[in-house]
């Protein structure tokens, strides 16, 4: 019943851009779909007790990879998207064997440092990435040779990817794999004593999470047609954490609800833009103090009281 309520609410929300019919609203909801993919990928990391500050960098790798493949090699965008996810996943798999040997604040610092290095490469390697001026005239997404130039159609495309990501994450967490991941998070030493290779499992999650972020980056690049290193900084990873905290880490519905609140927030706070970070901080503080399981957990508790 509760899941049906969440699903119905999100479906009605997803239909708003087509009812409204405004290009700017379509842009906001397209960005919401892309950020929902990223928030779900971050949720996978949080489920194994690891806070990754590299997701902005992974999104950037996927975005630049897809943009360069289409701009300079003439590759169809759909293949560039798949390859960008693969490349990002391979990078994460190589890093994971080293980074995931540590936990807690040390892992956070390692991923933060990696994100900063990648951002500096985007800025300084001007011949390839365009530096702070970025890349322009990135081709629109195309399927079977048909360019998707209509904002409503591109929103539908990103929505399909967001729904597919949700179903994938939900299926993983509800399967035996999800039980293994939960067990590793709760008592890694016990899992190891039973023969579970915790490092391999965490690396697999890190790889999948990064691949999803890379594909979201590809969709972002072809949506805007322009890339700049500033879009893939530390703040992006923080936004993803905020989305999970607000919505609730314990359910894949949480990142979706969190994205629905956080993505439009800059537009709501446009008149007081200088206080945006303060607003984020206050929201985080309130949820961490009074609603640690997020809005999904709050809804479940309220439903339990009135049932």
C-alpha positions in Angstrom: 0.0 0.0 0.0 2.8 2.4 1.0 4.8 1.5 -2.1 1.8 2.0 -4.3 1.3 5.4 -2.7 4.9 6.4 -3.5 4.6 5.0 -7.1 1.4 6.8 -7.8 2.7 10.1 -6.5 5.9 9.8 -8.6 4.0 8.9 -11.7 1.7 11.9 -11.3 4.7 14.1 -10.8 6.4 12.7 -13.8 3.4 13.6 -16.0 3.6 17.3 -15.0 6.0 18.5 -17.8 3.7 17.1 -20.5 0.6 18.7 -18.9 2.5 22.0 -18.3 4.1 22.0 -21.8 6.7 24.6 -20.9 10.3 24.1 -22.2 11.9 25.3 -19.0 9.8 22.9 -16.9 10.8 20.1 -19.3 14.5 21.0 -18.7 14.0 20.9 -14.9 12.4 17.5 -15.1 15.0 16.2 -17.5 17.7 17.3 -15.0 15.6 15.7 -12.2 15.6 12.3 -14.1 19.4 12.5 -14.6 20.0 13.4 -10.9 17.7 10.6 -9.8 20.0 8.2 -11.7 23.0 9.7 -9.8 21.2 9.6 -6.4 20.4 5.9 -6.9 24.0 5.2 -7.8 25.1 6.9 -4.6 22.5 4.9 -2.7 24.3 1.7 -3.7 27.5 3.0 -2.1 25.7 4.1 1.1 24.2 0.6 1.4 27.6 -0.9 1.8 28.6 1.8 4.3 30.8 3.8 2.0 30.4 7.5 1.3 31.9 8.3 -2.2 32.9 11.8 -3.0 34.0 10.7 -6.5 30.5 10.6 -8.1 30.9 14.1 -9.5 34.1 12.9 -11.2 32.5 9.7 -12.5 29.7 11.7 -14.0 32.2 14.0 -15.6 34.2 11.1 -17.0 31.1 9.7 -18.6 30.0 13.2 -19.9 33.3 14.1 -21.5 33.8 10.6 -22.9 30.4 10.6 -24.6 30.9 14.2 -25.8 34.3 13.5 -27.3 33.2 10.2 -29.0 30.3 12.0 -30.7 32.1 15.3 -31.4 35.4 14.0 -32.7 34.8 10.4 -33.7 31.2 10.7 -35.0 30.0 7.8 -32.9 26.2 7.5 -32.5 25.2 8.9 -29.1 23.6 5.6 -27.9 26.9 3.7 -28.4 28.8 6.6 -26.8 26.5 6.4 -23.8 27.1 2.7 -23.4 30.9 3.1 -23.8 31.0 6.0 -21.4 29.4 3.8 -18.8 31.9 1.0 -19.5 34.9 3.3 -19.3 33.7 4.9 -16.1 33.1 1.4 -14.6 36.5 0.2 -15.6 38.1 3.2 -13.9 36.1 2.6 -10.8 37.0 -1.2 -10.8 40.7 -0.3 -11.0 40.4 2.3 -8.2 38.2 0.1 -6.1 40.8 -2.5 -5.5 42.9 0.1 -3.8 40.4 2.6 -2.4 38.0 0.1 -0.9 40.7 -1.5 1.3 40.0 1.4 3.7 36.7 2.6 5.2 35.2 5.6 6.8 36.8 9.0 6.6 39.9 7.6 4.8 37.7 6.4 1.9 35.9 9.7 1.8 39.2 11.6 1.6 40.6 9.3 -1.1 37.5 9.7 -3.3 37.5 13.4 -2.7 41.1 13.7 -3.8 40.4 11.6 -6.9 37.5 13.9 -7.7 39.7 17.0 -7.4 42.4 15.5 -9.6 39.9 14.6 -12.3 38.5 18.1 -12.2 41.9 19.6 -12.5 42.6 17.4 -15.6 39.4 18.7 -17.2 40.6 22.3 -16.5 44.2 22.0 -17.5 44.1 19.6 -20.5 42.7 22.2 -22.8 43.5 20.5 -26.1 41.3 17.6 -25.2 38.7 18.9 -22.7 38.6 22.6 -23.6 39.7 23.8 -20.1 37.3 26.1 -18.3 35.8 27.1 -21.6 34.5 23.5 -21.9 33.2 21.7 -24.9 30.4 23.2 -27.1 28.1 22.0 -29.9 27.8 18.5 -28.4 25.4 16.7 -30.8 21.9 15.9 -29.6 21.1 12.4 -28.7 20.0 10.2 -31.5 18.4 6.7 -31.8 18.6 4.7 -35.0 19.8 7.9 -36.9 16.9 10.0 -35.6 18.1 13.1 -33.6 16.0 13.8 -30.4 15.6 17.5 -30.6 12.2 17.8 -29.0 12.6 18.5 -25.2 9.5 16.4 -24.4 11.0 13.4 -26.2 14.4 13.8 -24.5 12.7 14.1 -21.1 10.9 10.8 -21.9 14.3 9.2 -22.8 15.9 10.3 -19.5 12.8 9.3 -17.6 13.1 5.8 -19.1 16.7 5.6 -18.0 15.8 6.8 -14.5 13.1 4.2 -14.1 15.4 1.5 -15.5 18.0 2.5 -12.9 15.5 2.4 -10.1 14.2 -1.1 -11.1 17.8 -2.3 -11.3 18.8 -1.0 -7.9 15.6 -2.2 -6.4 16.1 -5.7 -7.9 19.6 -5.9 -6.6 18.7 -4.8 -3.1 15.8 -7.3 -2.9 17.8 -10.2 -4.1 20.3 -12.4 -2.3 23.0 -9.9 -3.5 21.2 -7.3 -1.4 21.3 -9.6 1.6 25.1 -10.1 1.1 25.7 -6.3 0.9 23.6 -5.7 4.0 25.6 -8.4 5.9 28.9 -6.9 4.8 27.8 -3.5 6.0 26.6 -4.8 9.4 29.4 -7.3 10.2 32.2 -7.6 7.6 34.4 -9.7 9.9 31.7 -12.3 10.2 31.1 -12.4 6.5 34.8 -12.9 5.9 34.9 -15.8 8.3 32.0 -17.4 6.3 34.1 -17.2 3.1 32.6 -14.0 1.6 35.1 -11.9 -0.3 34.0 -8.5 1.0 36.5 -6.5 -1.1 35.3 -8.0 -4.3 31.6 -7.3 -3.4 32.4 -3.7 -2.5 34.4 -3.3 -5.7 31.6 -4.7 -7.8 29.1 -2.2 -6.2 31.6 0.7 -6.7 32.0 -0.3 -10.3 28.2 -0.5 -11.0 27.6 2.7 -9.1 30.3 4.5 -11.2 29.0 3.1 -14.5 25.5 4.4 -13.7 27.0 7.8 -12.9 28.9 7.8 -16.2 25.8 7.1 -18.2 23.9 9.8 -16.4 26.8 12.1 -17.4 26.4 11.1 -21.0 22.7 12.0 -20.9 23.6 15.3 -19.3 26.2 16.2 -22.0 23.8 15.5 -24.9 21.0 17.4 -23.1 22.8 20.6 -22.5 25.2 20.5 -25.5 27.9 22.1 -23.4 30.3 20.9 -20.7 32.3 22.7 -18.2 34.5 21.3 -15.3 32.6 23.4 -12.8 29.5 21.1 -13.2 31.4 18.1 -11.8 32.9 19.4 -8.6 32.6 18.4 -5.0 29.3 20.1 -4.6 27.6 17.5 -6.9 28.6 14.6 -4.6 27.3 16.5 -1.6 23.9 17.1 -3.4 23.6 13.4 -4.0 24.2 12.7 -0.3 21.6 15.3 0.6 19.1 13.6 -1.7 19.6 10.3 0.0 19.4 11.7 3.5 16.2 13.6 2.8 14.5 10.8 0.9 15.9 8.0 3.0 18.9 5.7 2.4 17.1 2.5 3.4 14.8 2.4 0.4 15.4 3.0 -3.3 12.3 5.2 -3.2 14.3 7.6 -1.0 16.8 8.9 -3.7 13.9 9.5 -6.0 12.0 11.6 -3.5 15.2 13.4 -2.4 16.0 14.3 -6.0 12.4 15.6 -6.5 13.0 18.0 -3.6 16.6 19.0 -4.1 16.8 19.5 -7.9 14.1 22.2 -8.1 15.4 23.9 -4.8 17.8 26.3 -6.6 14.8 27.6 -8.6 12.8 28.0 -5.4 15.7 29.8 -3.7 16.7 31.9 -6.8 15.8 35.2 -5.0 18.2 34.3 -2.1 20.8 32.3 -4.1 23.6 33.4 -1.7 21.8 31.5 1.1 21.4 28.2 -0.9 24.3 26.4 0.9 22.9 27.6 4.3 19.5 26.2 3.3 21.1 22.9 2.4 22.9 22.8 5.7 19.8 23.5 7.7 17.8 20.9 5.8 20.5 18.3 6.5 20.7 19.2 10.1 16.9 18.9 10.6 16.8 15.5 8.9 19.8 14.1 10.7 18.5 15.2 14.1 14.8 14.4 13.8 14.3 12.2 10.7 17.3 10.0 10.1 15.4 7.5 8.0 14.2 10.3 5.6 10.8 11.0 4.2 10.2 7.4 3.3 10.8 6.3 6.8 8.6 9.1 8.1 5.8 8.1 5.8 6.0 4.5 6.9 5.8 5.5 10.6 2.8 7.7 10.0 1.1 5.0 8.0 1.8 2.5 10.8 0.1 4.9 13.3 -3.0 5.3 11.3 -3.3 1.7 10.1 
